[in-house]
Amino acid sequence: MQVREFLLKTPDLGDTEKIELIRWSVEAGAFVEEGEELIELVTDKAAFPVESPYKGKLKEIRVKAGSIVKKGEILGVLEISE
């Protein structure tokens, strides 16, 4: 079994200037299921949940809740097994 890292990045939320990471739904070190909500992002127009694209472990949180983020910014690291 091979373990690899997947970088969780801020998705493209359209034409918006301000994206805030409101909260992490899980803590670093927690195991998550594919489709489980990890992060909630908010723009001036709406809130956007970000789900885990894989089953694995949230190895690292790189951006704290309350931070302003940019499209493509690395928010955390997911460790997945293949």
N, C-alpha and C positions, 0 to 999 in steps of 0.2 A: 504494500500500500504506500503510495507516494503522497506526501503532504506538500501543499503549495499555498502561497499567500495570494489573496485577491484584495486589491485596493478599492475600498468603498469611496466613491467620488460624488461630489455634488452633481446631480443630473442637470440637464438643460431644461430650465423651467420657462423658457420663452424670453421675451423682451422685458426683463426686470432688472432694476439697478441694485436692489437690496434683498438679500436672502439671509434669513436668520435661522440658525440651528437652535430650535426651541428646547428640544430634549432628546436624550438617548433613552430608548425603551429598555435596554439591557446594559449591564455593566461589563467592563473588560473582563475577560476570562469566562464569560457565560457561553454555554452552547446554545445555538439557535437553529431553527428549522428553516428550510427554504420557504419563502413567502412570509416569514415572521417580520413584523414591523421592528425596525432598528432605530430609526431616526424620524423626527418630525421637523420639517422645514417650513418656514412661513415667509411669504412675500407680501407686498402691499395689497395683493389681490386674493390670495387663498393660502390654505395650509396644505402641505404635501407630505404624506407618509412615505418613507423610503424603506422598502422591504429587502430582506436578505435574498440575494439571487441564488444562494447555495446553502446547504446544511453544513454547519461547521462551528468553529469557536471564534468569538470576537476577541482576537488577540490583542488589539491595541486601539485605543481611542486617541486620535490626534487633535481633534478640535472639541473644545468644551461647549456645553450648552450655554446659550446666550451670545455666542459668537456670530459675527457677520461673515459669511463665506461667499466664495465666487464659484461660478460654473467650472467644473473639472477639478476643484480643490480636493485633495485627499482628506477624508474625514476620519477614516479608521482602516484597520486591517483585519480581514477575515481569514482564518486559517481553515483550509478545506482539505479533505482526503479524497484521493481519486483511486 
